[in-house]
Amino acid sequence: MTMKKILITAVVCLATITVTAQEESESAINTSTTFEQCKSFVKTPPLREMMEYLEPVDDYALSLEAAAKPINPMRHADLSEVSTVMEPDGALQDFHGTNTEGGFRVAQNFDGQYGAFPPDPSGAVGPDYYVQAVNSTYRIWTKDADPETPPYSLNTLWDRAGSGDPIVMYDRFAERWFISQFYGSPGGAETGLLIAVSETSDPLGAYYAYEYDYTLFPDYPKFSVWSSAYFMSANSASADCSAFEREKMLVGDPTAGVIKMSFPPVYQLFNSIAPAYAEGPEEPDMDEPCYFFAVQDNGYPGVATDHILVLKAEIDWDSPGSSSVTEHQEINTGSFNANLSGGWTENITQKDTDQRLDGIPGIFMYRAQYRRFDGYNTLVLCHNVSVGTYRVGQRWYELRDNDDGNWAIHQQGTYSPDVNASRWLGNLSMDAQGNIAMAYCYTGSEDYPGIRYTGRFWDDPLNEMTVPELIAVEGEGAQTSAGRFGDYSQMSMDPTDDMTFWFTGEYLGVGGSRKTRIFSFSSWHISGTDENYKAVPIFNAYQPNANELKLTWKDLAQEAITVNVVDISGRHLLQTPLNSGSTEQIIQIPGAASGIFIVTLVGETTNLSQKIYIGK
């Protein structure tokens, strides 16, 4: 059965308004800004129903294809313009961590999908499920690693074929799933983006599926969750910064639009500048700008010092013409070398072959995690740097601001604790206590490409990854056909405890076969001693089924607590006592309720709230 025969709703959206962003500061430039409604919209049937007739994909056979994803010829800048002079790394950690008082406790560790060449895995965890997407399939597991679906083509979610580079996000603030891919190819007649947002927190339910067209191919897209929009950057010569109308997409509004902007002229090896991705129990304010972060090496033309360039996107949905993305600040860093030996794709030595692998230089890896704490905000991110001939390490940062948008480096380091291995394609996240975990691909002259990870605790000495390096999965073979390896990995936090890290990345199996891995590990029990444990109240509310609201919590005060649910105008929906002897509770939702609501837990010393989106 074709997708056209099973769609519940189909609406075509074609309105386009062209406006000019006004200069808002000396660092801003006038740039063309457009607001465009979606090109088309459909609402799918629940995936559970579609599974009765969807055909699974043999993703192992898919992995044998020569190149399933279109490769953008403008993917890189001109390397001849970049200085090859190397300087000592100013934040090098050339030793392994020694904190042996505790260790990460692994919960799950299993193979994901194979994917095409390259697989580019992306994945996220929700209250009950883990969803992974690769080029070009997706699959759903329970958090106990039981598969709920076989691999399905990503194209089952839209009424047109896509081309890959999928991104999966779990929007914790709305309790919704977000899955995307691009379509078309560089220079093609039709190019654009496909975005699907789940109707409820159930990834096996229905999706609101949107299509947005772009004049230039939106290569290497980087999405993020933010209050005012779903933000995206792309490796494109124009419209490389976009804001999608999140509030409308969450409720299935077929008029949901996108504001397209262009970054100021910044020298980048890739234009996919990393957007801040909000995570944790507290979301950014609706009028808070979304920040983007760019690697700036002093070997780049016109760049005097190694630094992080921070850009600021400010969105006004009532007046799209006043939206803009501007340069915000420069943050000087310890010296680093973003230009890797070996050109674009021959940077990293692997075992038993002269074929080297692509190190992906000069860009912050996906994701740049943003988290709010009392009185300050944090941003953790990493990029690949040269630590020797054909050897790459992970430069990582924790930035902080005092809730005022003025960012500074709190700590930084280049993790490369030995001289015969590379660590690249990493990602890191911070949990609710301030502990940090970082996972990455690992290979060298004595090791095939596998996945390893490390981390640090909130009270450890700054600028160090203190946890001894751990192995998620060993590589079993070398890639001998080409240098291109992959562009993505992804780490996300479990929303039910805010303390469990979930990571997906690529490794190589026997004979160099492409494989992906999914694993999770936690750190709440290893903050040093019991006296150092920081109990952080966790409260989550989401809609697992059409007529149900599920509450989960941890470390609440032992007192009588009342649950209140009101809509955004203050109209009361329901009130009920919290089950004090449990950590979760199901509440029945009145059948007519839909839209945006506020759930609060109120007691003598407890006052927690969360905004939720209830679908019909």
TAWO-V305698 format. One record per residue. N is the residue number from 1. PSI is psi in degrees with one decimal (NA if undefined). Layout:
[[N,PSI] [N,PSI]]
This chain:
[[1,135.2] [2,160.9] [3,-34.8] [4,-26.4] [5,-13.7] [6,-0.1] [7,139.0] [8,-43.7] [9,143.3] [10,125.6] [11,137.1] [12,131.8] [13,120.3] [14,-2.4] [15,137.0] [16,132.1] [17,126.8] [18,130.4] [19,170.7] [20,126.6] [21,135.8] [22,148.4] [23,126.7] [24,-12.6] [25,171.7] [26,-27.2] [27,-9.7] [28,155.2] [29,152.4] [30,131.5] [31,146.7] [32,130.5] [33,134.3] [34,144.8] [35,125.5] [36,133.7] [37,162.7] [38,150.6] [39,-36.0] [40,160.3] [41,138.7] [42,154.5] [43,124.7] [44,159.6] [45,165.6] [46,139.7] [47,-33.2] [48,-37.2] [49,-38.5] [50,-27.7] [51,-17.2] [52,-23.1] [53,-4.3] [54,143.0] [55,123.4] [56,156.8] [57,133.6] [58,89.3] [59,-16.4] [60,-42.4] [61,-35.9] [62,-35.5] [63,-14.0] [64,-5.0] [65,148.0] [66,-42.4] [67,93.4] [68,-22.5] [69,135.0] [70,136.0] [71,126.8] [72,119.3] [73,-19.5] [74,22.4] [75,-31.5] [76,157.5] [77,177.5] [78,109.2] [79,-19.5] [80,-17.8] [81,-7.7] [82,133.3] [83,139.6] [84,6.1] [85,125.1] [86,143.6] [87,156.4] [88,139.9] [89,128.0] [90,3.6] [91,31.5] [92,128.2] [93,102.3] [94,28.9] [95,154.5] [96,154.0] [97,153.0] [98,10.1] [99,99.6] [100,11.0] [101,-21.1] [102,-174.7] [103,159.9] [104,136.0] [105,113.4] [106,133.2] [107,-51.4] [108,149.3] [109,102.1] [110,161.6] [111,139.7] [112,-150.4] [113,158.9] [114,-53.8] [115,166.9] [116,-163.6] [117,113.6] [118,162.6] [119,-31.5] [120,61.4] [121,140.6] [122,142.2] [123,158.5] [124,156.8] [125,142.0] [126,-163.7] [127,-35.7] [128,-13.0] [129,161.0] [130,131.9] [131,127.3] [132,143.0] [133,144.1] [134,176.8] [135,105.8] [136,61.0] [137,166.5] [138,157.9] [139,150.7] [140,132.5] [141,155.1] [142,167.1] [143,-4.1] [144,9.6] [145,16.8] [146,125.6] [147,128.6] [148,-22.9] [149,158.8] [150,176.7] [151,129.6] [152,150.7] [153,137.6] [154,-24.5] [155,-11.1] [156,-15.7] [157,-11.4] [158,163.6] [159,33.9] [160,161.9] [161,139.7] [162,-179.6] [163,-7.3] [164,-154.7] [165,54.6] [166,151.9] [167,131.5] [168,131.8] [169,146.9] [170,112.3] [171,96.4] [172,-31.9] [173,-22.2] [174,-9.7] [175,52.7] [176,150.8] [177,146.6] [178,123.0] [179,134.3] [180,162.3] [181,161.3] [182,168.7] [183,161.6] [184,-162.2] [185,162.0] [186,128.4] [187,1.6] [188,162.3] [189,-33.7] [190,122.8] [191,149.6] [192,-161.9] [193,143.4] [194,129.6] [195,130.5] [196,131.2] [197,128.7] [198,148.9] [199,-34.6] [200,-168.6] [201,2.8] [202,113.8] [203,-10.4] [204,6.6] [205,-155.7] [206,160.6] [207,145.6] [208,117.3] [209,122.7] [210,149.6] [211,131.8] [212,128.6] [213,151.7] [214,141.5] [215,-41.9] [216,146.2] [217,120.4] [218,72.1] [219,150.8] [220,52.8] [221,141.4] [222,111.5] [223,159.2] [224,155.2] [225,128.4] [226,162.1] [227,-43.9] [228,-13.9] [229,165.2] [230,114.1] [231,153.6] [232,141.0] [233,158.2] [234,153.7] [235,78.7] [236,160.3] [237,-12.9] [238,165.9] [239,42.3] [240,0.3] [241,121.2] [242,149.9] [243,118.4] [244,144.4] [245,82.3] [246,-47.4] [247,-39.2] [248,-37.8] [249,-32.2] [250,-24.2] [251,12.0] [252,33.1] [253,120.3] [254,-6.6] [255,7.3] [256,129.8] [257,-174.1] [258,137.0] [259,119.8] [260,129.3] [261,172.9] [262,136.3] [263,151.6] [264,158.6] [265,99.8] [266,131.3] [267,122.2] [268,144.4] [269,-30.2] [270,149.4] [271,-2.6] [272,74.9] [273,134.7] [274,122.4] [275,147.1] [276,131.6] [277,110.2] [278,132.9] [279,157.6] [280,-179.9] [281,-18.8] [282,122.7] [283,159.8] [284,159.0] [285,152.8] [286,-29.9] [287,10.5] [288,130.3] [289,153.0] [290,132.3] [291,143.2] [292,148.4] [293,127.8] [294,138.1] [295,130.4] [296,107.9] [297,140.9] [298,-0.1] [299,-8.2] [300,150.6] [301,126.9] [302,4.6] [303,119.6] [304,-35.0] [305,153.3] [306,127.5] [307,168.3] [308,125.4] [309,124.9] [310,126.1] [311,158.7] [312,122.6] [313,123.5] [314,125.6] [315,137.3] [316,103.7] [317,-24.2] [318,-28.4] [319,80.5] [320,-27.5] [321,-20.0] [322,-1.5] [323,147.0] [324,158.1] [325,123.0] [326,159.9] [327,135.0] [328,-50.5] [329,161.3] [330,134.3] [331,108.7] [332,141.5] [333,171.4] [334,147.8] [335,145.1] [336,165.6] [337,103.6] [338,-22.1] [339,121.9] [340,148.5] [341,143.0] [342,11.6] [343,-148.1] [344,-39.5] [345,12.7] [346,59.7] [347,-22.4] [348,124.7] [349,138.6] [350,166.6] [351,140.7] [352,25.4] [353,152.6] [354,-8.8] [355,121.3] [356,164.2] [357,157.3] [358,126.6] [359,-4.2] [360,74.9] [361,158.5] [362,22.3] [363,141.9] [364,134.5] [365,158.6] [366,123.4] [367,164.5] [368,97.1] [369,129.2] [370,136.7] [371,140.6] [372,136.3] [373,173.8] [374,107.5] [375,-10.1] [376,163.5] [377,154.6] [378,156.4] [379,121.2] [380,138.3] [381,164.3] [382,160.7] [383,164.4] [384,133.6] [385,156.6] [386,132.0] [387,18.4] [388,174.8] [389,120.6] [390,37.0] [391,134.4] [392,141.1] [393,173.1] [394,111.0] [395,123.6] [396,157.0] [397,147.7] [398,114.8] [399,151.0] [400,149.2] [401,158.5] [402,45.4] [403,32.1] [404,4.4] [405,3.9] [406,102.9] [407,147.1] [408,155.0] [409,121.0] [410,-38.6] [411,159.4] [412,159.5] [413,154.1] [414,109.3] [415,109.4] [416,75.1] [417,2.6] [418,169.3] [419,2.9] [420,20.0] [421,157.8] [422,147.5] [423,122.8] [424,175.9] [425,47.8] [426,173.0] [427,147.5] [428,156.5] [429,160.3] [430,137.9] [431,-175.2] [432,-21.0] [433,-14.3] [434,4.5] [435,147.1] [436,136.8] [437,143.6] [438,127.4] [439,157.5] [440,163.1] [441,150.3] [442,131.0] [443,172.0] [444,-173.0] [445,-19.3] [446,5.4] [447,137.7] [448,160.5] [449,114.7] [450,-159.5] [451,132.2] [452,172.0] [453,160.6] [454,-168.4] [455,-172.5] [456,158.2] [457,158.6] [458,-27.6] [459,13.3] [460,163.4] [461,140.2] [462,157.7] [463,15.5] [464,140.7] [465,108.5] [466,-16.7] [467,129.3] [468,139.3] [469,136.5] [470,152.2] [471,121.0] [472,-45.7] [473,136.6] [474,142.5] [475,152.5] [476,-0.1] [477,169.7] [478,153.2] [479,120.2] [480,-7.0] [481,-31.3] [482,164.9] [483,-29.2] [484,125.6] [485,-49.4] [486,164.6] [487,-9.0] [488,148.5] [489,173.3] [490,134.1] [491,140.0] [492,162.6] [493,138.6] [494,119.8] [495,-14.9] [496,-23.0] [497,-15.9] [498,22.0] [499,-4.6] [500,124.3] [501,137.3] [502,131.2] [503,142.4] [504,138.3] [505,178.5] [506,145.8] [507,175.9] [508,134.4] [509,-165.0] [510,133.1] [511,11.9] [512,16.4] [513,141.8] [514,133.0] [515,159.6] [516,157.0] [517,147.6] [518,127.3] [519,155.6] [520,151.6] [521,155.4] [522,165.3] [523,7.5] [524,-22.4] [525,6.4] [526,45.2] [527,32.0] [528,-107.8] [529,169.1] [530,-33.7] [531,-25.1] [532,-5.5] [533,129.4] [534,103.1] [535,120.1] [536,114.9] [537,130.4] [538,130.3] [539,129.8] [540,142.1] [541,131.7] [542,167.5] [543,95.4] [544,-29.6] [545,168.4] [546,-39.7] [547,20.3] [548,145.4] [549,123.2] [550,130.3] [551,136.7] [552,150.7] [553,165.2] [554,139.5] [555,36.0] [556,156.6] [557,145.3] [558,86.2] [559,168.2] [560,123.7] [561,137.2] [562,137.8] [563,125.6] [564,137.7] [565,121.9] [566,156.6] [567,177.3] [568,-14.8] [569,-2.7] [570,-1.3] [571,130.4] [572,131.9] [573,-49.6] [574,160.5] [575,136.0] [576,152.0] [577,148.2] [578,137.7] [579,103.6] [580,-23.8] [581,14.1] [582,-177.4] [583,7.5] [584,159.2] [585,138.9] [586,130.1] [587,134.7] [588,133.9] [589,133.0] [590,139.0] [591,-29.4] [592,-5.3] [593,131.6] [594,154.6] [595,-153.7] [596,129.6] [597,160.4] [598,124.6] [599,127.4] [600,145.1] [601,120.8] [602,127.1] [603,-168.6] [604,-40.5] [605,6.6] [606,132.1] [607,88.5] [608,145.9] [609,156.9] [610,137.3] [611,133.1] [612,161.1] [613,117.4] [614,121.7] [615,157.2] [616,NA]]
